[in-house]
Amino acid sequence: MRFSFFILSLCLCAFAKETDSFITAEEYAQHLYKNPRGICCDKCHGSKGEGMVIANYLHKGKKRVLKTESIKQLSLEQFKAALEEKRGLMPKYFLTSSEVKTLYSYLHAPKE
Ligand code: HEC
């Protein structure tokens, strides 16, 4: 009984490998944007890269706003360069070029 269960799970694994993906390219892109390496782009750039207020805070008694501008208008080259260079606040992700392309196409996909 236990052995046949083992065989069954082996088959399932093989099947998973063969079909290659349980999710569509769009779903993959969305997951990547929302949770790459455990830190989410959408938390700082908005759900579709439109930019957002990250925080309001006081600095030397003055109200300050920490926010991002839209990242939708960047070319793929600019987008790539921004992800590769060292940034102030933004985490560095070490994304592969295919991940960068996936993220870029996610931001430029027509709205559902
Ligand atoms: C902790 C907040 C934070 C997270 C998370 C974050 N970013 Fe950023 N990002 C920023 C801030 C702030 C800037 C602009 C200032 C700077 O350089 O730090 C920026 C800049 C950028 C720029 C360049 C914008 C320009 O006009 O040059 C791109 C592109 C970008 N982020 C994409 C991403 C992507 C894609 C992800 C997810 C993989 C991501 N960011 C995650 C905060 C964040």
Backbone and ligand atoms as CSV (ligand in chain L), in Angstrom:
chain,resi,resn,atom,element,x,y,z
A,1,MET,N,N,0.844,-1.205,0.000
A,1,MET,CA,C,0.000,0.000,0.000
A,1,MET,C,C,0.873,1.246,0.000
A,2,ARG,N,N,1.798,1.271,0.968
A,2,ARG,CA,C,2.675,2.429,1.074
A,2,ARG,C,C,3.528,2.566,-0.193
A,3,PHE,N,N,3.960,1.387,-0.696
A,3,PHE,CA,C,4.807,1.389,-1.876
A,3,PHE,C,C,4.054,1.944,-3.095
A,4,SER,N,N,2.792,1.531,-3.263
A,4,SER,CA,C,2.051,2.012,-4.434
A,4,SER,C,C,1.812,3.518,-4.338
A,5,PHE,N,N,1.713,3.980,-3.115
A,5,PHE,CA,C,1.551,5.422,-2.931
A,5,PHE,C,C,2.815,6.155,-3.395
A,6,PHE,N,N,3.948,5.511,-3.061
A,6,PHE,CA,C,5.237,6.066,-3.471
A,6,PHE,C,C,5.336,6.148,-4.992
A,7,ILE,N,N,4.928,5.051,-5.651
A,7,ILE,CA,C,4.957,5.000,-7.117
A,7,ILE,C,C,4.039,6.082,-7.683
A,8,LEU,N,N,2.877,6.222,-7.076
A,8,LEU,CA,C,1.911,7.212,-7.553
A,8,LEU,C,C,2.521,8.621,-7.482
A,9,SER,N,N,3.192,8.915,-6.341
A,9,SER,CA,C,3.748,10.265,-6.249
A,9,SER,C,C,4.891,10.463,-7.238
A,10,LEU,N,N,5.626,9.376,-7.516
A,10,LEU,CA,C,6.671,9.482,-8.543
A,10,LEU,C,C,6.068,9.842,-9.890
A,11,CYS,N,N,4.955,9.178,-10.205
A,11,CYS,CA,C,4.278,9.443,-11.475
A,11,CYS,C,C,3.811,10.885,-11.532
A,12,LEU,N,N,3.270,11.350,-10.430
A,12,LEU,CA,C,2.775,12.726,-10.387
A,12,LEU,C,C,3.908,13.708,-10.646
A,13,CYS,N,N,5.077,13.427,-10.054
A,13,CYS,CA,C,6.229,14.297,-10.261
A,13,CYS,C,C,6.633,14.306,-11.728
A,14,ALA,N,N,6.660,13.113,-12.307
A,14,ALA,CA,C,7.054,13.006,-13.706
A,14,ALA,C,C,6.063,13.778,-14.568
A,15,PHE,N,N,4.798,13.655,-14.217
A,15,PHE,CA,C,3.759,14.356,-14.967
A,15,PHE,C,C,3.953,15.864,-14.850
A,16,ALA,N,N,4.259,16.304,-13.633
A,16,ALA,CA,C,4.462,17.736,-13.403
A,16,ALA,C,C,5.605,18.254,-14.262
A,17,LYS,N,N,6.667,17.455,-14.341
A,17,LYS,CA,C,7.820,17.871,-15.153
A,17,LYS,C,C,7.435,17.978,-16.614
A,18,GLU,N,N,6.659,16.985,-17.063
A,18,GLU,CA,C,6.339,16.926,-18.471
A,18,GLU,C,C,5.461,18.084,-18.932
A,19,THR,N,N,4.409,18.359,-18.161
A,19,THR,CA,C,3.525,19.444,-18.592
A,19,THR,C,C,4.198,20.797,-18.354
A,20,ASP,N,N,5.231,20.791,-17.506
A,20,ASP,CA,C,6.090,21.947,-17.309
A,20,ASP,C,C,5.508,23.081,-16.490
A,21,SER,N,N,4.216,23.392,-16.652
A,21,SER,CA,C,3.695,24.454,-15.794
A,21,SER,C,C,2.234,24.240,-15.453
A,22,PHE,N,N,1.898,24.524,-14.209
A,22,PHE,CA,C,0.507,24.474,-13.781
A,22,PHE,C,C,-0.129,25.834,-13.912
A,23,ILE,N,N,0.676,26.854,-14.131
A,23,ILE,CA,C,0.130,28.206,-14.210
A,23,ILE,C,C,0.438,28.806,-15.572
A,24,THR,N,N,-0.358,29.761,-15.962
A,24,THR,CA,C,-0.154,30.404,-17.260
A,24,THR,C,C,0.998,31.401,-17.159
A,25,ALA,N,N,1.468,31.846,-18.302
A,25,ALA,CA,C,2.552,32.836,-18.334
A,25,ALA,C,C,2.137,34.108,-17.590
A,26,GLU,N,N,0.867,34.482,-17.725
A,26,GLU,CA,C,0.375,35.702,-17.057
A,26,GLU,C,C,0.391,35.525,-15.538
A,27,GLU,N,N,-0.026,34.336,-15.080
A,27,GLU,CA,C,-0.021,34.080,-13.640
A,27,GLU,C,C,1.404,34.088,-13.091
A,28,TYR,N,N,2.316,33.500,-13.859
A,28,TYR,CA,C,3.720,33.472,-13.449
A,28,TYR,C,C,4.239,34.906,-13.319
A,29,ALA,N,N,3.946,35.745,-14.313
A,29,ALA,CA,C,4.406,37.134,-14.301
A,29,ALA,C,C,3.851,37.881,-13.095
A,30,GLN,N,N,2.587,37.638,-12.798
A,30,GLN,CA,C,1.952,38.306,-11.664
A,30,GLN,C,C,2.596,37.878,-10.343
A,31,HIS,N,N,2.870,36.567,-10.198
A,31,HIS,CA,C,3.509,36.073,-8.979
A,31,HIS,C,C,4.896,36.666,-8.819
A,32,LEU,N,N,5.595,36.751,-9.949
A,32,LEU,CA,C,6.959,37.269,-9.903
A,32,LEU,C,C,6.956,38.738,-9.471
A,33,TYR,N,N,6.007,39.488,-10.004
A,33,TYR,CA,C,5.929,40.909,-9.644
A,33,TYR,C,C,5.534,41.078,-8.182
A,34,LYS,N,N,4.652,40.214,-7.740
A,34,LYS,CA,C,4.141,40.369,-6.377
A,34,LYS,C,C,5.044,39.756,-5.322
A,35,ASN,N,N,5.892,38.826,-5.714
A,35,ASN,CA,C,6.712,38.190,-4.688
A,35,ASN,C,C,8.060,37.666,-5.192
A,36,PRO,N,N,8.883,38.529,-5.822
A,36,PRO,CA,C,10.172,38.016,-6.284
A,36,PRO,C,C,11.119,37.917,-5.106
A,37,ARG,N,N,11.755,36.772,-4.929
A,37,ARG,CA,C,12.728,36.611,-3.844
A,37,ARG,C,C,12.134,37.031,-2.499
A,38,GLY,N,N,10.825,36.928,-2.357
A,38,GLY,CA,C,10.195,37.231,-1.078
A,38,GLY,C,C,9.995,38.712,-0.782
A,39,ILE,N,N,10.416,39.599,-1.680
A,39,ILE,CA,C,10.168,41.025,-1.448
A,39,ILE,C,C,9.374,41.554,-2.640
A,40,CYS,N,N,8.261,42.191,-2.353
A,40,CYS,CA,C,7.293,42.434,-3.399
A,40,CYS,C,C,7.438,43.801,-4.070
A,41,CYS,N,N,7.487,43.821,-5.375
A,41,CYS,CA,C,7.534,45.078,-6.128
A,41,CYS,C,C,6.268,45.885,-5.864
A,42,ASP,N,N,5.132,45.202,-5.789
A,42,ASP,CA,C,3.857,45.923,-5.687
A,42,ASP,C,C,3.729,46.715,-4.383
A,43,LYS,N,N,4.471,46.311,-3.349
A,43,LYS,CA,C,4.385,47.037,-2.072
A,43,LYS,C,C,4.980,48.442,-2.176
A,44,CYS,N,N,5.858,48.657,-3.146
A,44,CYS,CA,C,6.487,49.976,-3.299
A,44,CYS,C,C,6.139,50.648,-4.623
A,45,HIS,N,N,5.678,49.889,-5.606
A,45,HIS,CA,C,5.420,50.488,-6.921
A,45,HIS,C,C,3.963,50.430,-7.347
A,46,GLY,N,N,3.091,49.924,-6.477
A,46,GLY,CA,C,1.683,49.805,-6.840
A,46,GLY,C,C,1.424,48.523,-7.608
A,47,SER,N,N,0.161,48.132,-7.705
A,47,SER,CA,C,-0.148,46.809,-8.240
A,47,SER,C,C,0.255,46.642,-9.701
A,48,LYS,N,N,0.325,47.746,-10.456
A,48,LYS,CA,C,0.734,47.629,-11.861
A,48,LYS,C,C,1.850,48.610,-12.217
A,49,GLY,N,N,2.668,48.965,-11.222
A,49,GLY,CA,C,3.817,49.831,-11.493
A,49,GLY,C,C,3.471,51.292,-11.685
A,50,GLU,N,N,2.271,51.688,-11.218
A,50,GLU,CA,C,1.833,53.072,-11.443
A,50,GLU,C,C,2.459,54.064,-10.450
A,51,GLY,N,N,3.141,53.547,-9.445
A,51,GLY,CA,C,3.741,54.420,-8.428
A,51,GLY,C,C,2.786,54.605,-7.262
A,52,MET,N,N,3.329,54.892,-6.078
A,52,MET,CA,C,2.469,55.034,-4.901
A,52,MET,C,C,3.215,55.708,-3.744
A,53,VAL,N,N,2.458,56.097,-2.748
A,53,VAL,CA,C,3.057,56.603,-1.521
A,53,VAL,C,C,3.454,55.401,-0.672
A,54,ILE,N,N,4.740,55.323,-0.324
A,54,ILE,CA,C,5.200,54.205,0.513
A,54,ILE,C,C,4.995,54.556,1.990
A,55,ALA,N,N,5.338,55.804,2.350
A,55,ALA,CA,C,5.206,56.193,3.753
A,55,ALA,C,C,5.149,57.709,3.908
A,56,ASN,N,N,4.453,58.134,4.921
A,56,ASN,CA,C,4.490,59.529,5.365
A,56,ASN,C,C,5.267,59.539,6.669
A,57,TYR,N,N,6.188,60.484,6.810
A,57,TYR,CA,C,6.963,60.511,8.051
A,57,TYR,C,C,7.416,61.932,8.378
A,58,LEU,N,N,7.925,62.093,9.567
A,58,LEU,CA,C,8.430,63.385,10.007
A,58,LEU,C,C,9.949,63.355,9.990
A,59,HIS,N,N,10.558,64.389,9.387
A,59,HIS,CA,C,12.009,64.501,9.419
A,59,HIS,C,C,12.354,65.906,9.880
A,60,LYS,N,N,13.045,66.016,10.989
A,60,LYS,CA,C,13.362,67.312,11.605
A,60,LYS,C,C,12.128,68.196,11.696
A,61,GLY,N,N,11.049,67.597,12.162
A,61,GLY,CA,C,9.826,68.350,12.373
A,61,GLY,C,C,9.020,68.644,11.110
A,62,LYS,N,N,9.548,68.236,9.961
A,62,LYS,CA,C,8.827,68.487,8.711
A,62,LYS,C,C,8.193,67.209,8.192
A,63,LYS,N,N,6.972,67.359,7.635
A,63,LYS,CA,C,6.297,66.195,7.057
A,63,LYS,C,C,6.968,65.822,5.740
A,64,ARG,N,N,7.289,64.583,5.572
A,64,ARG,CA,C,7.889,64.114,4.324
A,64,ARG,C,C,7.056,62.968,3.762
A,65,VAL,N,N,7.134,62.810,2.471
A,65,VAL,CA,C,6.435,61.694,1.831
A,65,VAL,C,C,7.452,60.873,1.056
A,66,LEU,N,N,7.445,59.593,1.306
A,66,LEU,CA,C,8.303,58.697,0.535
A,66,LEU,C,C,7.423,58.021,-0.502
A,67,LYS,N,N,7.717,58.288,-1.775
A,67,LYS,CA,C,6.850,57.701,-2.802
A,67,LYS,C,C,7.632,57.328,-4.051
A,68,THR,N,N,7.027,56.508,-4.864
A,68,THR,CA,C,7.640,56.132,-6.137
A,68,THR,C,C,6.798,56.703,-7.269
A,69,GLU,N,N,7.491,57.029,-8.368
A,69,GLU,CA,C,6.792,57.460,-9.577
A,69,GLU,C,C,6.486,56.215,-10.405
A,70,SER,N,N,5.723,56.405,-11.467
A,70,SER,CA,C,5.394,55.272,-12.334
A,70,SER,C,C,6.656,54.663,-12.955
A,71,ILE,N,N,6.693,53.355,-13.069
A,71,ILE,CA,C,7.813,52.699,-13.757
A,71,ILE,C,C,7.322,52.091,-15.082
A,72,LYS,N,N,6.111,52.465,-15.489
A,72,LYS,CA,C,5.530,51.878,-16.702
A,72,LYS,C,C,6.095,52.470,-17.991
A,73,GLN,N,N,6.578,53.733,-17.904
A,73,GLN,CA,C,6.995,54.412,-19.130
A,73,GLN,C,C,8.449,54.110,-19.511
A,74,LEU,N,N,9.159,53.361,-18.647
A,74,LEU,CA,C,10.563,53.062,-18.931
A,74,LEU,C,C,10.680,52.088,-20.100
A,75,SER,N,N,11.783,52.222,-20.863
A,75,SER,CA,C,12.049,51.222,-21.901
A,75,SER,C,C,12.587,49.975,-21.202
A,76,LEU,N,N,12.605,48.862,-21.913
A,76,LEU,CA,C,13.123,47.622,-21.313
A,76,LEU,C,C,14.569,47.826,-20.848
A,77,GLU,N,N,15.359,48.577,-21.626
A,77,GLU,CA,C,16.773,48.818,-21.270
A,77,GLU,C,C,16.869,49.609,-19.967
A,78,GLN,N,N,16.046,50.658,-19.840
A,78,GLN,CA,C,16.058,51.464,-18.611
A,78,GLN,C,C,15.609,50.636,-17.412
A,79,PHE,N,N,14.584,49.830,-17.636
A,79,PHE,CA,C,14.027,48.977,-16.587
A,79,PHE,C,C,15.098,48.003,-16.084
A,80,LYS,N,N,15.772,47.379,-17.043
A,80,LYS,CA,C,16.840,46.433,-16.748
A,80,LYS,C,C,17.964,47.108,-15.973
A,81,ALA,N,N,18.398,48.260,-16.474
A,81,ALA,CA,C,19.507,48.993,-15.855
A,81,ALA,C,C,19.155,49.367,-14.420
A,82,ALA,N,N,17.899,49.810,-14.220
A,82,ALA,CA,C,17.467,50.218,-12.880
A,82,ALA,C,C,17.514,49.037,-11.917
A,83,LEU,N,N,17.212,47.845,-12.413
A,83,LEU,CA,C,17.216,46.678,-11.537
A,83,LEU,C,C,18.629,46.168,-11.268
A,84,GLU,N,N,19.554,46.528,-12.148
A,84,GLU,CA,C,20.927,46.053,-11.968
A,84,GLU,C,C,21.763,46.985,-11.107
A,85,GLU,N,N,21.473,48.305,-11.196
A,85,GLU,CA,C,22.332,49.225,-10.440
A,85,GLU,C,C,21.954,49.275,-8.964
A,86,LYS,N,N,22.904,49.719,-8.167
A,86,LYS,CA,C,22.675,49.840,-6.729
A,86,LYS,C,C,21.764,51.031,-6.486
A,87,ARG,N,N,20.684,50.800,-5.752
A,87,ARG,CA,C,19.710,51.852,-5.511
A,87,ARG,C,C,19.729,52.257,-4.053
A,88,GLY,N,N,19.117,53.392,-3.769
A,88,GLY,CA,C,19.059,53.852,-2.393
A,88,GLY,C,C,18.198,52.945,-1.530
A,89,LEU,N,N,16.922,53.012,-1.792
A,89,LEU,CA,C,15.981,52.336,-0.912
A,89,LEU,C,C,15.574,50.963,-1.431
A,90,MET,N,N,15.609,50.861,-2.730
A,90,MET,CA,C,15.088,49.629,-3.323
A,90,MET,C,C,16.046,48.458,-3.134
A,91,PRO,N,N,15.503,47.303,-2.764
A,91,PRO,CA,C,16.374,46.133,-2.591
A,91,PRO,C,C,16.967,45.684,-3.925
A,92,LYS,N,N,18.121,45.052,-3.891
A,92,LYS,CA,C,18.694,44.482,-5.112
A,92,LYS,C,C,18.247,43.025,-5.184
A,93,TYR,N,N,17.784,42.621,-6.361
A,93,TYR,CA,C,17.154,41.303,-6.459
A,93,TYR,C,C,17.968,40.229,-7.167
A,94,PHE,N,N,18.950,40.609,-7.959
A,94,PHE,CA,C,19.716,39.641,-8.753
A,94,PHE,C,C,18.783,38.775,-9.602
A,95,LEU,N,N,17.934,39.426,-10.355
A,95,LEU,CA,C,16.987,38.711,-11.216
A,95,LEU,C,C,17.688,38.264,-12.498
A,96,THR,N,N,17.244,37.160,-13.062
A,96,THR,CA,C,17.787,36.723,-14.347
A,96,THR,C,C,17.166,37.585,-15.439
A,97,SER,N,N,17.781,37.608,-16.637
A,97,SER,CA,C,17.227,38.483,-17.662
A,97,SER,C,C,15.848,38.014,-18.100
A,98,SER,N,N,15.587,36.727,-17.997
A,98,SER,CA,C,14.236,36.274,-18.355
A,98,SER,C,C,13.214,36.733,-17.304
A,99,GLU,N,N,13.613,36.773,-16.041
A,99,GLU,CA,C,12.708,37.301,-15.004
A,99,GLU,C,C,12.447,38.792,-15.226
A,100,VAL,N,N,13.492,39.532,-15.593
A,100,VAL,CA,C,13.330,40.969,-15.850
A,100,VAL,C,C,12.340,41.182,-16.994
A,101,LYS,N,N,12.493,40.376,-18.061
A,101,LYS,CA,C,11.568,40.498,-19.201
A,101,LYS,C,C,10.140,40.164,-18.799
A,102,THR,N,N,9.993,39.114,-17.970
A,102,THR,CA,C,8.657,38.717,-17.510
A,102,THR,C,C,8.010,39.848,-16.723
A,103,LEU,N,N,8.783,40.466,-15.821
A,103,LEU,CA,C,8.262,41.575,-15.022
A,103,LEU,C,C,7.864,42.733,-15.925
A,104,TYR,N,N,8.729,43.014,-16.893
A,104,TYR,CA,C,8.470,44.131,-17.800
A,104,TYR,C,C,7.176,43.886,-18.591
A,105,SER,N,N,7.014,42.664,-19.088
A,105,SER,CA,C,5.804,42.391,-19.870
A,105,SER,C,C,4.562,42.403,-18.978
A,106,TYR,N,N,4.728,42.046,-17.708
A,106,TYR,CA,C,3.593,42.123,-16.782
A,106,TYR,C,C,3.105,43.562,-16.656
A,107,LEU,N,N,4.058,44.503,-16.536
A,107,LEU,CA,C,3.680,45.910,-16.378
A,107,LEU,C,C,3.060,46.478,-17.648
A,108,HIS,N,N,3.354,45.849,-18.790
A,108,HIS,CA,C,2.856,46.379,-20.052
A,108,HIS,C,C,1.749,45.545,-20.674
A,109,ALA,N,N,1.282,44.541,-19.919
A,109,ALA,CA,C,0.175,43.727,-20.426
A,109,ALA,C,C,-1.104,44.553,-20.365
A,110,PRO,N,N,-2.001,44.351,-21.319
A,110,PRO,CA,C,-3.267,45.084,-21.257
A,110,PRO,C,C,-4.018,44.735,-19.973
A,111,LYS,N,N,-4.720,45.689,-19.430
A,111,LYS,CA,C,-5.460,45.461,-18.173
A,111,LYS,C,C,-6.564,44.433,-18.371
A,112,GLU,N,N,-6.758,43.584,-17.309
A,112,GLU,CA,C,-7.872,42.628,-17.407
A,112,GLU,C,C,-9.172,43.363,-17.156
L,1,HEC,C1,C,11.160,48.797,-0.530
L,1,HEC,C2,C,10.487,49.427,-1.643
L,1,HEC,C3,C,10.766,48.923,-3.039
L,1,HEC,C4,C,10.620,47.639,-3.534
L,1,HEC,C5,C,10.194,46.400,-2.770
L,1,HEC,C6,C,10.918,47.713,-4.956
L,1,HEC,N1,N,11.249,48.992,-5.295
L,1,HEC,FE1,FE,11.753,49.650,-7.147
L,1,HEC,N2,N,12.182,51.478,-6.395
L,1,HEC,C7,C,11.917,51.908,-5.092
L,1,HEC,C8,C,12.290,53.296,-4.947
L,1,HEC,C9,C,12.136,54.129,-3.673
L,1,HEC,C10,C,12.797,53.702,-6.215
L,1,HEC,C11,C,13.330,55.063,-6.630
L,1,HEC,C12,C,14.426,55.578,-5.762
L,1,HEC,C13,C,15.585,54.636,-5.627
L,1,HEC,O1,O,16.362,54.553,-6.555
L,1,HEC,O2,O,15.700,53.973,-4.569
L,1,HEC,C14,C,12.717,52.543,-7.090
L,1,HEC,C15,C,13.097,52.522,-8.411
L,1,HEC,C16,C,12.778,51.520,-9.318
L,1,HEC,C17,C,12.989,51.604,-10.749
L,1,HEC,C18,C,13.615,52.767,-11.513
L,1,HEC,C19,C,12.622,53.868,-11.710
L,1,HEC,C20,C,13.191,54.975,-12.567
L,1,HEC,O3,O,12.403,55.843,-12.973
L,1,HEC,O4,O,14.403,54.986,-12.827
L,1,HEC,C21,C,12.517,50.430,-11.279
L,1,HEC,C22,C,12.492,50.024,-12.754
L,1,HEC,C23,C,12.021,49.630,-10.184
L,1,HEC,N3,N,12.203,50.325,-9.007
L,1,HEC,C24,C,11.457,48.368,-10.326
L,1,HEC,C25,C,11.183,47.521,-9.258
L,1,HEC,C26,C,10.810,46.124,-9.398
L,1,HEC,C27,C,10.597,45.401,-10.731
L,1,HEC,C28,C,10.694,45.625,-8.137
L,1,HEC,C29,C,10.421,44.178,-7.729
L,1,HEC,C30,C,11.393,43.203,-8.263
L,1,HEC,C31,C,10.938,46.709,-7.203
L,1,HEC,N4,N,11.252,47.833,-7.921
L,1,HEC,C32,C,10.870,46.624,-5.822
L,1,HEC,C33,C,11.391,51.121,-4.098
L,1,HEC,C34,C,11.168,49.768,-4.171
